Amino acid sequence: MSHTSPAPSVVHLYRKRQKIHPREIAGRFQNWRWVFVFLTQAVFYGLPWLQWATEAGARQAVLFDLEARRFYLLGVVFYPQDFIYLTALLVVCAYALFLFTAVAGRLWCGYACPQTVYTSLFLLVEQKIEGSKIQRERLDTAPWRWDKLWRRGAKHSAWLTMALVTGFTFVGYFTPIRALAGEVLSASLGPWQTFWILFYSFATWGNAGFMREQVCKYMCPYARFQSAMFDRDTLIIGYDAERGEPRGPRGRKDDLKAKQLGDCIDCGLCVQVCPTGIDIRNGLQYECIGCAACVDACDQVMDKMGYARGLVRYDTENGIQQHLDRKTEWLRVFRPRVWVYTAVMWLIVAAVGASLWMRPPLRVDVVRDRGALARWNEQGQLENVYRLQLMNLVERSQTYRIRVESDAVPGLSVGQPAEVTLGSIEARWVPVSVHQPTDAASPKEGAHPVRFIVERVARGADGARDIVEHSTFVVPR
């Protein structure tokens, strides 16, 4: 008796991506999305061209000057030693993210995230060149003839132009953008500048033109850990199943009770306009970026059918299920986790603000001269040699006087130079000799504490404080 083996079957571990062509939709929330697109891009493209007037001349207002190791933010200059401020900024951003997500869900993703913004811009170009959703789907399956070639060529040319401008602007935050523009026009870009412009251009072109929703669904970590910040009083886009089910087609004048139907006519527009391709009627999903395209689509259908808007709407899970009014929902915004996030965030902001306000205009570091710890000079004075690093943190020249004091070693004085003039944001190493007069009482041998006091010669209205740094004065045997 012969046995025939079953035919082998293929099990695919990964599903092939189905390209999503969102349908064009207009409405109040989409209008707000385009407002935020305009505002965010106006800031991004315009900010590096903004100039800031200083004593030494105009400079770029916002610049991460990696070569000079300085960060210019309007009228404030930061150095690598100010890394604590960057740490504080990241902590504030983290708490702001927790707070915003706990209250408003993923509105950042839907309206201001760079991935969303550039995907919207690239999609707009695609729609203008290739046509509507149906026309784009037909073009995907059409053979490579002249119409498809010129449309795809024009689209990618526009995409690459937008990506190159974006890459150039991004690098302009790290290299003075006016000088960078001159190098581009004269074809004299350096290798690293060329690399990073092309790198960020390629990333923009690939993420916004090809990967699109894949970045939001699989690459962005925010989509994965947002559930830890959500609760049932977080604002989401929700479908009112109690009102909408059972769904089904009908005419405008049909009696819903007689047909035992809800308000949802099962037109599928909410799915067709979704940039991530989900069906919001299946409940809260991590792929939802809160863009409200489905809300605008559903509201338009409700208007045509003569039903009330809000079948799909911004609401909370408790608001939808418990039929809460807006006043009750607003009261639930101020829940314990929101208060904690708000309090911690503003405490950090206040601490950082106070630190910046009290930040001295000068930074001083004292280093002993290792080559000559102590010696007797030609005048018979006991002398120690130091090196002081003076960093002028403001963008105007300043003159400082250096003094030295010690409770253990009487009569100490500073040799030349006792006064130092620093230019705008200048850092300089200054050798300083400290000596004790021959007629002063000789202290016992060993290292004794001393204080270097650096004071500004011409004090202005800013009330600059003296900078005090500690070191030691060595008395040999």
MIMIKOL-785610 format. One record per residue (C-alpha): residue in three letters; x negated, y, z negated. Coordinates in steps of 0.1 Angstrom, whole numbers, plus 5000, padded with zeros to 4 digits. Example, Ala and Ser with C-alpha at 12.3 -4.5 7.8 and 13.67 -1.06 7.14 Angstrom:
2
Ala487749554922/Ser486349894929/
REM end
This chain:
477
Met500050005000/Ser498450335011/His498650654991/Thr498450985008/Ser496851264988/Pro498751594986/Ala497651875008/Pro495252114990/Ser496652444978/Val494852764974/Val495252964942/His494253324945/Leu492853474913/Tyr492953824925/Arg495953974944/Lys495054164976/Arg495754534972/Gln498854664989/Lys498155015002/Ile500555264987/His501955545008/Pro503955764984/Arg506955925000/Glu507056305001/Ile509156464974/Ala509956814963/Gly511356934930/Arg510757144899/Phe508156904884/Gln506356874917/Asn506257254919/Trp504557254885/Arg502056994897/Trp501057224926/Val500757514902/Phe498257314881/Val496457204912/Phe495957564922/Leu494957684887/Thr492457394881/Gln490757434915/Ala490657814913/Val488757774880/Phe486457494893/Tyr485557654926/Gly485458014914/Leu483757994880/Pro480257924892/Trp480358244914/Leu481258454884/Gln478358684874/Trp477458814839/Ala475559134834/Thr472459124812/Glu469459344804/Ala467359144828/Gly470059174856/Ala473158974866/Arg473158594862/Gln475558314867/Ala478158324839/Val478457944834/Leu475257754842/Phe473657434829/Asp470057514838/Leu468457184833/Glu465057294846/Ala464857584821/Arg466657374794/Arg469257644788/Phe473057644790/Tyr474657984797/Leu478258024787/Leu479358384794/Gly477358594769/Val475958294748/Val472858104755/Phe472357744741/Tyr469157544739/Pro468457174735/Gln468257244697/Asp471957344698/Phe472956984707/Ile475156984676/Tyr477557224693/Leu477956984722/Thr478656704697/Ala481256924680/Leu482857004714/Leu483156634723/Val484756564689/Val487256854693/Cys488056724728/Ala488656374714/Tyr491056504687/Ala492756724712/Leu493256424734/Phe494756224705/Leu497056514696/Phe498156584731/Thr498756214739/Ala500656154707/Val503056444714/Ala503256464752/Gly502056124766/Arg500156134798/Leu500956474811/Trp497256544815/Cys497056254839/Gly500056364859/Tyr499156734862/Ala495556824856/Cys493356514858/Pro490656564886/Gln491556214900/Thr495256314903/Val494456664916/Tyr492156554943/Thr494356254953/Ser497256504957/Leu495056734979/Phe493756445000/Leu497356305003/Leu498556645015/Val496056645043/Glu496956295052/Gln500656385054/Lys499956695075/Ile497856485100/Glu499456145100/Gly503056225092/Ser505656085068/Lys505455765047/Ile507055555075/Gln504755715102/Arg501655635081/Glu502755275075/Arg503255235112/Leu499855395120/Asp498155135097/Thr499454845117/Ala499155025151/Pro496354925175/Trp493255145178/Arg494455375206/Trp493855745212/Asp496655865189/Lys495355665160/Leu491655755167/Trp492156125167/Arg494456125137/Arg492155915116/Gly489156115128/Ala490756445119/Lys491856325085/His488456195075/Ser486756505089/Ala489056715067/Trp488456485037/Leu484656495041/Thr484756875044/Met486656895011/Ala484356644994/Leu481256825005/Val482557154992/Thr483456984959/Gly479956824956/Phe478257144964/Thr480357334938/Phe479657064911/Val475857084917/Gly476357464915/Tyr477057434878/Phe473457294873/Thr471557494899/Pro472257864905/Ile474957844931/Arg473958154951/Ala470458024955/Leu471857684963/Ala474057834990/Gly471058005005/Glu469157685006/Val472057505023/Leu472257775050/Ser468557765056/Ala468457385055/Ser465857395027/Leu467557185000/Gly465356984977/Pro465656604976/Trp467356584943/Gln469856864951/Thr470656684984/Phe471156354966/Trp473556484940/Ile475556684965/Leu475956374987/Phe476556154957/Tyr479456364943/Ser480856414977/Phe480956044983/Ala482555984949/Thr485256244957/Trp485856104992/Gly486055744979/Asn488055804947/Ala490656044962/Gly490755914997/Phe490655534993/Met490855414957/Arg493455654945/Glu495755474921/Gln493155194916/Val491055444896/Cys494055524873/Lys495055164869/Tyr491754974865/Met488855214862/Cys490055484838/Pro489755374802/Tyr492455624791/Ala495155404806/Arg493955114785/Phe493755274750/Gln496655514753/Ser498955254737/Ala497055304704/Met498155674705/Phe501755624716/Asp504655564694/Arg508455574699/Asp508555954695/Thr505956014722/Leu507156194753/Ile507355954783/Ile509155924815/Gly512055684808/Tyr514955524826/Asp518255534808/Ala519255174813/Glu522455204792/Arg523655464817/Gly522155324849/Glu522954954846/Pro524254754863/Arg522854914893/Gly524054874929/Pro525055064961/Arg528355244963/Gly530055534980/Arg530355884965/Lys534055844958/Asp533955494945/Asp535355424910/Leu532355304889/Lys534455154862/Ala536454954888/Lys533254834904/Gln531554784870/Leu528554984881/Gly526155224863/Asp524855544877/Cys521855384894/Ile522655334931/Asp519455114935/Cys518155334964/Gly514555264955/Leu513455624959/Cys511855624924/Val509555354936/Gln508755504970/Val507655834956/Cys505555684928/Pro501755734934/Thr500955414915/Gly503755204930/Ile505555104899/Asp509355074892/Ile510055304862/Arg513355114857/Asn511254824843/Gly510455034812/Leu507255194800/Gln504155074819/Tyr500555164814/Glu500255254852/Cys502655544848/Ile500755874849/Gly503656094839/Cys503756294872/Ala507556304872/Ala507856234910/Cys510455974902/Val512356224880/Asp512656474910/Ala513656194933/Cys516356064910/Asp517656404902/Gln518156474939/Val520056144943/Met522256234913/Asp523056574928/Lys524156414961/Met526256154943/Gly527856424920/Tyr526456254888/Ala524656424859/Arg520956464861/Gly518656284837/Leu519055914846/Val515255914848/Arg513856194826/Tyr511156314802/Asp512256184769/Thr511055954740/Glu511955594735/Asn513855684703/Gly515555974722/Ile516855744749/Gln517955454727/Gln519355654698/His520855934720/Leu518956204700/Asp519556564708/Arg516656804716/Lys516556964682/Thr516156624665/Glu513456524689/Trp511556854683/Leu511656784646/Arg510156444652/Val507256604670/Phe505856714636/Arg505156364622/Pro502256264600/Arg499756164628/Val500356494646/Trp499656694614/Val496456494608/Tyr495156534644/Thr495956904643/Ala494356964609/Val491156784617/Met490856944651/Trp491357304638/Leu488957244608/Ile486257144633/Val487057444655/Ala486857674626/Ala483557534614/Val482057554649/Gly483357914653/Ala481958024620/Ser478657864628/Leu478458044661/Trp479458374645/Met476658334619/Arg474158204644/Pro470958414641/Pro469658574672/Leu466158424665/Arg464958074659/Val461558024641/Asp459457704637/Val456257714617/Val453457464626/Arg450157454608/Asp446957464629/Arg445657104625/Gly442257204638/Ala441557444608/Leu443757384577/Ala441757644556/Arg438557834559/Trp436558134547/Asn436458404573/Glu433558654579/Gln435058904554/Gly434958634527/Gln438658594527/Leu440458264523/Glu442358204556/Asn444957964569/Val446057954605/Tyr449557874617/Arg451457864650/Leu454958014650/Gln457457934678/Leu459758234682/Met462858184703/Asn464858494712/Leu468458364716/Val469958694729/Glu469658844764/Arg467859164754/Ser464359224743/Gln463659234705/Thr460659334683/Tyr460059134652/Arg457759184622/Ile456158884605/Arg455558884567/Val454458614543/Glu455158574506/Ser454158324479/Asp454758294442/Ala451758064437/Val449158254458/Pro449058634451/Gly448158894476/Leu448758704509/Ser448958904541/Val449358844578/Gly446658924602/Gln447159024638/Pro449659014654/Ala452059124626/Glu454659244652/Val455859054683/Thr458059174711/Leu460158904729/Gly461858954762/Ser465358844770/Ile465858474759/Glu462058434757/Ala460358154737/Arg456758194727/Trp454158034705/Val452358294684/Pro449158214665/Val449258374630/Ser446458394604/Val447358434567/His444558534544/Gln444058614507/Pro441958914498/Thr438558854481/Asp439659054450/Ala442858854444/Ala443058594417/Ser442058254431/Pro444657984427/Lys443857624419/Glu442957404448/Gly445557214468/Ala448657304489/His450857584477/Pro454357684491/Val454658004511/Arg457458174529/Phe457258324564/Ile459758614568/Val460558734603/Glu462559054604/Arg463759264633/Val462059604635/Ala464959804649/Arg468159674633/Gly471359744653/Ala474959734645/Asp474959354646/Gly473359334611/Ala470759064620/Arg469458874590/Asp465858794582/Ile464658444591/Val462858254564/Glu460757954571/His458757754546/Ser455257614549/Thr452157564527/Phe448857754521/Val445857534515/Val443157624489/Pro440057404495/Arg437757274468/
REM end
